[in-house]
């Protein structure tokens, strides 16, 4: 992959179908001008564009590593949608989200993954735990697995809670940041092959790949943070964090192994 080969499609939202009242962000099911249905993540929701950035980075890293992830697109939302919505809460959300948002291809007929009903083998469990340790994704728990079962295959969704350090940027340059929430990961008990996965995954995430992913972050999602002087400086902060965390992956692998040992 050359660093200019990854590009997200951009669509225009043509119809707001219904809210999906899940969690605090209240995404919406929408139809776009390509005739496909998408789950729209709003820039005007509680976590703002930071959640969209985490979703983009997390989803595209997962895809690069070979996980099944629904297509991620950039979605333009016209100001007119806020005028015609009857529900005031949704109207306010639509008005606050005019412009470029993030949307995920809707997997019609999918069901929430239940680890008790559909066991996951040690290899796949270890791969998913490794990914979430890299991204510091706090939201893959038994309460909310953020995985779907679709066409007899496991799909990963919703990485908006990853990279949570970027809400304050405190100590972001420390690659050995503890990720204690790994103890709550729904697949941790089955993740017995973390060292094997670490050796498999690290070479796949080259600096070139990471640069290709962070370049997909739109400028307009990078204008509200006063920590950085320019959007490009902020993109490079994400890249620097990911590359440093990869270079010290043995630290989070060991941390996850210790958390697993405490469970069994």
N, C-alpha and C positions, 0 to 999 in steps of 0.2 A: 504493500500500500504506500503510495506517495502521499505526502502530507496535504495534497489538494484533491484527493480522490473521494473523500467522504463528504457528502452533501445531503442535507435533509430537504425533502420536498416541502414546498409551501402551498397551503390550500387556503381557500376563503370559506368561512363558515356561511352556509346558505340557509340553515334552519336549526333553530334551537328546539330539540325534541323534548327533553325532560331532565330535571335535576337528578343526580345520583347522590342521595343524602347519606354519604359514607364519610365518617370522620369529620374533621373541622373544615376541610377545604371545599366541600360540596362541589365536586366536579359535575360536569353536565354531559349528557349524551347529545351529540350534534351531528348534523349532516353537512358535508362540505360540497364544494362545487365539482368534485370528482365523483360524486354520487355515493361515496362510502360513508359509513357511520364511524364516529370517533368518540372517545372519552376525552373531553376537553378539560385541561388543567388551567385554571384561571390565574392570570398574573395579579388580579385584584383580590385574591383570597388571602387568608391570614399570613402565610409565610411569604407571600409576594413572589418575586422573580427568583428568589433563592431556591425555592422548591422546584421551579422549572429547570433551573441550572442543574440541580442535583439529579433530577429525573433524566435529563439529557445525558449527562456524563455517566451516570450509573447504568442507564439502559444501553448506551452504545458500547460501554466497556463490556457489559454482560454479553451483548451480541458478538463482539469481537472474540470473546473467549468461547463462543460456541453455544451459549444458552439460547433457548427459544424466547424471544422478546417481540411483542407486537411492534409493528412499524411505528416509529416516532416521526411526527411531522410538525412543522411550524404552522400555526393557524391564525389567520387574520380575522379579527372580530370587529365588525362595523358598529359604529355608535348607535345605529338604528335599532339594534336588538334591545338595548336598554330602555327604549321608549315604548316598546310594544308589550313588554312582559308585565303581567298583572301582579305577580307576587313581589312585594316591595323589597324583600331581602334579596331575591334573585335579581331584581331590577338594579339594585345598587351594585351587586357583584358584576353584572354585565357592563354597567357604565364604567366601573373602575378597571375593567379589563379590555377596554377598547385598544386595538392594536394587535401586536404579535403575542400570541399565547402558544402553548404546547399541547398537542393532541396525540393520542395513542389509538391505533386502529382497534376498533371494537370487535372482540371475539364473540360473536353471537352464538349463544348456546353453551358457553363455557360455564363451569361451576367452580366455586371456591375449593381449592385443594385441601383435602382432609388427610393429614399424615396417618391417621389411624385406619382410614378406609383404603388408602393407597400407599403402601410402604415404599420408601425410597432407599435405594442401595447405598452402600458406604461411599462409592466413588462419587455419585451425584451429590449426596449430602455433603461430602467434604468439599466439593467444588463450590457449592452454593455458600457454605459457611466461609470459605476462603474469600470469595468475592465480597461478602458482606463485611468481613473484617478489614479488607483493603479499603472499602468505601465508608467504613464506620456507619453502616446502615443499622439503625436501631429498631427497624420496623419489619422484622420477619419472625414474629413470635407465634406461639400457639393461639393466642387471642386473635391475631391478624397475620395470617401467613403471607399475604401479598403474592400468592402463587395461584394460578388457575389450571384446571384440568380441561383440556380442549382437544378433541379428536384423539383421545387416549395418549396425550402428551402433556408434559409439565411445562408451563409458561411462567416466566417471571414478569411481574408488573410492579409499578409504584415504588420508585427509588427516591421519592421526593424528600424522605427523612434522612437520606445519606448526607455525608459531608457536613454534618451539623455544626462543625467548628466555624463555617463561613458566616453564621449569623452574628458572630462577634469578631472573628479572625484572631482570637486570643491564642497565642502559642501555636499558630498554624504551621510554623516552620520546624516544629518538633516532630520528626517522623515516628518516634516511639511513643506517641500519645497512647495511653492505656485505652482499651476498648472493653470496659468491664461489662457492657451490656451483651456481650457475646454469650454470657451465661444464660440469657433468655431466648437464645435462638432456637427455633422450633426443630431444627435438624441437627443440633449439636450432639445429641446422644449417638447418632449414627455416623458422625464424622470421624472415622477412624483412620483416614488416609490423607491427612492434611499435609504431611511432609511430601508425599508423592505428588499431590496436586500442586503444591508450591513449586516443585521442580518443573512441572508441566506448564504451569501458567505464566511464571515470571518471564520466560523468553518471548512469549507471545505479545506481551505488552511493552513494545519498544517505545522509545521516546518519539519516534515518528508517528506511531499509532496514537499516542496520547495527544500530540500536537494536532493531529487531524480531528480528534474529537473536540478539543477545547476551541478550535477555530469555528466550530459550528454554533457556538454560543453567540446569539445576536448582540450587537452593540447596545441596543435599547434595553437589554436585561442587565447591563453592566454600568448603568449611569447613576444609580442611587447610592452606591457605596463610596463613602468619603475616605476610606482607607487607601484607595489607589488613585493615582492621578489620571489614568486612562483605562479604557476597556481592555486594551491589549496587556497592560500591566496586570490586570486582574486575571485575565486568561492564563498568563504565565504563572501566576500564583497557584492556580489549580494544577497546572502541569507540574510545577515544582513539588507541590505536596504529593501528588501521585507517584512521581518518579522517586522521591525520597522514601516514601512508604514502601514501594516495591523493593528498593535497595535494602530495606530493613525488614523484609517480610518474615524472616525467622522470628522476629520479636512477636508479631501478632499470631503467628502459628503456635508458638510456645504458649502464649497467653490463652489461646483457644483450647489447647490440649489440657492445660491445667484446669480450665473451667469445666471441661468435659469430665476430667477425673474426679472432680468434686461432686458430679452428678451421679456417678455410678459406684 
